[in-house]
């Protein structure tokens, strides 16, 4: 489970950063 957690962390962070980028682009 440790390996899957390490793999899921960067993926979840990347997916979470996508909406932030799109919102910044829309508001900017």
Backbone bond lengths (Angstrom), bond angles and torsions (degrees), N, CA, C in turn:
res aa  C-N    CA-C-N  psi(-1)  N-CA   C-N-CA  omega(-1)  CA-C   N-CA-C  phi
1 X - - - 1.474 - - 1.528 110.34 -
2 X 1.330 116.95 -27.24 1.465 119.91 -179.58 1.519 110.00 -62.98
3 X 1.334 116.85 -42.36 1.466 119.51 -179.37 1.523 110.79 -65.44
4 X 1.319 117.10 -42.90 1.465 120.05 -179.32 1.526 109.48 -65.08
5 X 1.321 117.67 -36.28 1.464 120.39 179.27 1.519 109.77 -65.65
6 X 1.334 117.12 -41.57 1.465 120.02 179.24 1.521 110.18 -63.64
7 X 1.337 116.87 -35.41 1.460 120.07 -179.10 1.527 110.38 -76.35
8 X 1.323 117.52 -33.54 1.464 120.30 -176.63 1.530 111.31 -78.04
9 X 1.325 117.49 -29.61 1.470 119.62 -178.06 1.525 111.30 -60.00
10 X 1.331 118.97 -56.48 1.469 119.48 179.77 1.520 112.06 -60.32
11 X 1.311 116.76 -36.55 1.465 119.74 -179.35 1.525 110.17 -66.63
12 X 1.315 117.05 -46.85 1.468 120.27 -179.44 1.521 110.12 -63.90
13 X 1.349 116.30 -38.90 1.471 119.35 178.84 1.516 110.00 -64.73
14 X 1.325 116.92 -41.32 1.469 120.64 -179.57 1.523 109.63 -64.56
15 X 1.335 116.80 -43.08 1.467 120.05 -179.45 1.526 109.96 -67.50
16 X 1.329 117.13 -34.27 1.462 120.31 -179.64 1.522 110.44 -72.23
17 X 1.335 117.48 -27.95 1.464 120.55 -178.74 1.516 110.70 -78.09
18 X 1.330 118.01 -21.94 1.472 120.55 -178.45 1.528 111.21 -62.60
19 X 1.330 120.36 -51.95 1.475 120.27 179.12 1.523 111.09 -59.31
20 X 1.339 118.30 -36.28 1.463 120.58 179.73 1.518 110.01 -63.35
21 X 1.332 116.11 -42.70 1.466 119.92 -179.44 1.522 110.07 -65.61
22 X 1.318 117.02 -42.65 1.466 120.41 -178.42 1.527 109.62 -66.29
23 X 1.340 117.26 -38.36 1.462 120.00 178.84 1.519 109.95 -66.90
24 X 1.334 117.15 -42.22 1.463 120.36 178.55 1.522 109.87 -61.59
25 X 1.313 117.17 -40.89 1.468 120.67 -179.24 1.527 109.75 -67.23
26 X 1.322 117.18 -39.18 1.463 120.09 -178.58 1.530 110.06 -70.89
27 X 1.326 117.03 -42.67 1.467 120.10 -179.46 1.522 110.74 -74.50
28 X 1.348 116.49 -35.79 1.468 120.93 -178.41 1.511 110.36 -68.08
